[in-house]
Amino acid sequence: MNTKRNTKRNNKDAEEIRILITTPSFDSGAWIYCDQIINRLFSKFSTGRGFKVVAVGLGKVPHKPSYKVITIPYLSFNHWGYITAMNPVFAILWHLPHFIISAIVSLFFKPDIVISNGFVAILSLLWEKIRSSRLVVLHQVHGSISASGALTRKAIGFLCEPLDLVVANSDDTLNEILPLCSREKIIMAENFAEDFFFENEITKPRTDCLNVLYVGRLDDGKLCGLLLELARRHLNDPAFRFDFVGEGRFEEEIKRLEKAGSNIKYHGYIKDRKTLREIYKEADVVWSYTDENYISMPAAEALACGRPIIVPGISAGTQKPINKSIVPGDVGFIIYPYDIPTAERVLREIRSRGISDEFRERCRQYVRTKYSSRNLDEAARRIVELLKQTT
């Protein structure tokens, strides 16, 4: 009887496609991007077989996915992950526990495909190619390759050889990997706002002051420092309110300002995405960041909620000037990243002029056209093609 039951279970498992996701952290926009691609596989495409998914990474899992997650306690990537960008050796050392747990899980799980959040995360799983597993890397951090030395770029070029697919989230990340990888292996899936950010009607904020919201990692890597300085200068100013969502090196300073002033609010890291949507809806304008040729996920989410954005005019990834066409004047404002007087003037002008219903609607229409979750469809389709080849 037991033998028959075990045989039946083994046959069922054999029919399921096994997907192993490996990620450095679960508390970042890069993880949400990865999670949404998997969800796209579930909802939009079929392989004729079921899916069995396991995600392996480090640290807490604030946004619980609909599949199994294996993690171990670890330092917050939002607080300390900048260390990995200092030197490739530091990145390898940071990932060592991740390498070990990923290799052990894959040994027993026997995945048909490995989807890695970044190039480093897949290093300990290259041996899966021996078992004919498909290997996919999601490349989302512009500057992580182009800023590296010749030896690192050569190593990444060598790493691309066994890969079946590289998914880039923008022209910037695509162009960065093009010299190192065959074009046939690369596909672009631009950043996006999840569908539920578009669901509700666009509402007006309920306060008389100008509510400026920041969502993202709280450090100068995401160009948050200028907004923090503006918050200091306007502490207890009834004309403005500053809300911060996220984690990072500025977290303690923001908490101190919150205790000292009545117009500073620190929300911490928001686990529930629909709660985050409600916080966007309370803001008048969202201070965000971009890369050279694409906006960030928080910026897309803000626009989907009908909230205009303010962005510094340099890339958060490379510090180079941005392409101003990515933030048209009818959906947002571009400022010089270290010019406090100009930033203050922009905030005062927005408060004085107000934001019309038409302005808010243009924000949503822009992001619906350019940054909807449809951006993931082609990448999901290509992954399904790989999965069908495992049958």
Backbone hydrogen bonds, N-H to C=O, Kabsch-Sander energy under -0.5 kcal/mol:
donor,donor_aa,acceptor,acceptor_aa,energy
5,R,1,M,-2.1
6,N,2,N,-2.7
7,T,3,T,-2.3
8,K,4,K,-2.2
9,R,5,R,-2.3
10,N,6,N,-2.5
11,N,7,T,-2.2
12,K,8,K,-1.9
13,D,9,R,-2.5
14,A,10,N,-2.1
15,E,11,N,-1.1
15,E,12,K,-0.6
16,E,12,K,-0.8
16,E,13,D,-0.8
17,I,50,G,-3.4
18,R,16,E,-0.5
19,I,17,I,-0.6
19,I,52,K,-2.8
20,L,18,R,-0.5
20,L,113,I,-2.6
21,I,19,I,-0.5
21,I,54,V,-2.9
22,T,115,I,-2.2
23,T,56,V,-2.4
26,F,58,L,-0.7
32,I,28,S,-1.6
33,Y,29,G,-2.4
34,C,30,A,-1.8
35,D,31,W,-3.1
36,Q,32,I,-2.5
37,I,33,Y,-1.5
38,I,34,C,-1.7
39,N,35,D,-2.3
40,R,36,Q,-2.0
41,L,37,I,-1.6
42,F,38,I,-1.9
43,S,39,N,-2.3
44,K,40,R,-2.4
45,F,40,R,-0.6
45,F,41,L,-1.2
47,T,49,R,-0.6
52,K,17,I,-2.9
54,V,19,I,-2.4
55,A,68,K,-2.4
56,V,21,I,-3.1
57,G,70,I,-1.9
59,G,72,I,-3.0
64,K,62,P,-0.8
68,K,53,V,-1.2
70,I,55,A,-3.3
72,I,57,G,-0.7
80,W,76,S,-2.6
81,G,77,F,-2.4
83,I,80,W,-1.9
84,T,81,G,-1.5
85,A,82,Y,-1.1
86,M,83,I,-1.4
87,N,83,I,-0.7
91,A,87,N,-1.7
92,I,88,P,-2.1
93,L,89,V,-2.5
94,W,90,F,-2.6
95,H,91,A,-1.8
96,L,92,I,-0.7
96,L,93,L,-1.0
99,F,95,H,-3.0
100,I,96,L,-2.2
101,I,97,P,-2.3
102,S,98,H,-2.5
103,A,99,F,-2.4
104,I,100,I,-2.2
105,V,101,I,-2.4
106,S,102,S,-2.6
107,L,103,A,-1.7
108,F,104,I,-1.3
109,F,105,V,-3.1
110,K,106,S,-2.2
112,D,18,R,-2.4
113,I,18,R,-1.7
114,V,134,R,-3.0
115,I,20,L,-2.7
116,S,114,V,-0.6
116,S,136,V,-3.2
117,N,22,T,-3.0
118,G,116,S,-1.6
118,G,138,L,-0.7
122,I,119,F,-0.9
123,L,120,V,-1.7
125,L,122,I,-2.0
126,L,123,L,-1.0
128,E,125,L,-1.8
129,K,126,L,-2.1
130,I,127,W,-1.7
131,R,128,E,-0.9
132,S,129,K,-1.7
133,S,128,E,-2.0
134,R,112,D,-2.5
136,V,114,V,-2.9
137,V,165,L,-2.1
138,L,116,S,-3.0
139,H,137,V,-0.7
139,H,167,V,-2.7
140,Q,138,L,-0.7
142,H,140,Q,-0.9
144,S,141,V,-1.6
147,A,143,G,-1.7
148,S,145,I,-1.8
153,R,149,G,-2.2
154,K,150,A,-2.3
155,A,151,L,-2.1
156,I,152,T,-2.3
157,G,153,R,-2.4
158,F,154,K,-2.2
159,L,155,A,-2.2
160,C,156,I,-1.7
161,E,157,G,-0.6
161,E,158,F,-0.9
163,L,160,C,-0.7
164,D,135,L,-2.7
165,L,135,L,-1.5
166,V,185,K,-2.9
167,V,137,V,-2.8
168,A,166,V,-0.6
168,A,187,I,-2.8
169,N,139,H,-1.3
174,L,170,S,-2.1
175,N,171,D,-3.0
176,E,172,D,-1.5
177,I,173,T,-1.4
178,L,174,L,-1.7
180,L,177,I,-1.8
181,C,177,I,-1.0
181,C,178,L,-0.7
185,K,182,S,-1.8
186,I,183,R,-1.4
187,I,166,V,-2.3
189,A,168,A,-3.2
191,N,169,N,-1.0
193,A,371,Y,-2.1
197,F,194,E,-1.8
198,F,195,D,-2.0
199,E,196,F,-0.8
210,L,239,A,-2.7
211,N,209,C,-0.7
212,V,210,L,-0.8
212,V,241,R,-3.3
213,L,211,N,-0.5
213,L,285,V,-2.2
214,Y,243,D,-2.2
215,V,287,W,-0.7
216,G,245,V,-2.3
218,L,247,E,-2.6
219,D,217,R,-1.6
222,K,219,D,-1.3
223,L,220,D,-1.5
224,C,219,D,-1.6
228,L,224,C,-1.9
229,E,225,G,-2.1
230,L,226,L,-2.1
231,A,227,L,-2.3
232,R,228,L,-2.0
233,R,229,E,-2.3
234,H,230,L,-1.6
235,L,232,R,-1.3
237,D,234,H,-2.2
240,F,237,D,-1.8
241,R,210,L,-2.4
242,F,263,N,-2.8
243,D,212,V,-2.7
244,F,265,K,-2.4
245,V,214,Y,-2.3
246,G,268,G,-2.0
250,F,218,L,-2.9
251,E,248,G,-1.6
254,I,250,F,-2.3
255,K,251,E,-2.0
256,R,252,E,-2.0
257,L,253,E,-2.2
258,E,254,I,-2.2
259,K,255,K,-1.8
260,A,256,R,-1.7
261,G,257,L,-2.2
265,K,242,F,-2.4
267,H,244,F,-2.8
267,H,265,K,-0.6
270,I,268,G,-0.6
271,K,269,Y,-0.7
273,R,271,K,-0.5
276,L,272,D,-1.7
277,R,273,R,-1.8
278,E,274,K,-1.4
279,I,275,T,-1.5
280,Y,276,L,-2.3
281,K,277,R,-2.0
282,E,278,E,-0.8
282,E,279,I,-0.7
283,A,279,I,-0.6
283,A,280,Y,-1.4
284,D,211,N,-2.4
285,V,211,N,-1.8
286,V,308,P,-2.4
287,W,213,L,-2.9
287,W,285,V,-0.5
288,S,286,V,-0.5
288,S,310,I,-3.0
291,D,294,Y,-3.1
296,S,289,Y,-1.4
300,A,296,S,-2.0
301,E,297,M,-2.5
302,A,298,P,-2.4
303,L,299,A,-2.3
304,A,300,A,-2.2
305,C,301,E,-1.3
306,G,303,L,-1.9
307,R,302,A,-2.4
309,I,331,V,-1.5
310,I,286,V,-2.3
311,V,333,F,-2.7
313,G,335,I,-2.4
315,S,320,K,-3.2
316,A,290,T,-2.8
319,Q,315,S,-1.7
322,I,313,G,-2.0
323,N,292,E,-3.4
324,K,322,I,-0.8
326,I,323,N,-2.1
327,V,324,K,-1.3
331,V,328,P,-2.0
332,G,328,P,-1.2
333,F,309,I,-2.6
335,I,311,V,-2.2
339,D,336,Y,-1.4
340,I,338,Y,-1.0
343,A,339,D,-2.1
344,E,340,I,-2.7
345,R,341,P,-2.2
346,V,342,T,-2.5
347,L,343,A,-2.2
348,R,344,E,-2.4
349,E,345,R,-2.5
350,I,346,V,-2.3
351,R,347,L,-2.2
352,S,348,R,-2.6
353,R,349,E,-2.9
354,G,350,I,-2.6
356,S,354,G,-0.5
360,R,356,S,-2.0
361,E,357,D,-2.2
362,R,358,E,-2.2
363,C,359,F,-1.7
364,R,360,R,-1.7
365,Q,361,E,-2.5
366,Y,362,R,-2.5
367,V,363,C,-1.9
368,R,364,R,-2.4
369,T,365,Q,-1.8
370,K,366,Y,-2.1
371,Y,367,V,-2.5
375,N,372,S,-1.9
376,L,373,S,-1.9
377,D,374,R,-1.6
380,A,376,L,-2.5
381,R,377,D,-2.6
382,R,378,E,-2.3
383,I,379,A,-2.1
384,V,380,A,-2.2
385,E,381,R,-2.0
386,L,382,R,-1.7
387,L,383,I,-2.4
388,K,384,V,-2.7
389,Q,385,E,-1.0
389,Q,386,L,-0.5
390,T,387,L,-1.7
391,T,388,K,-1.1
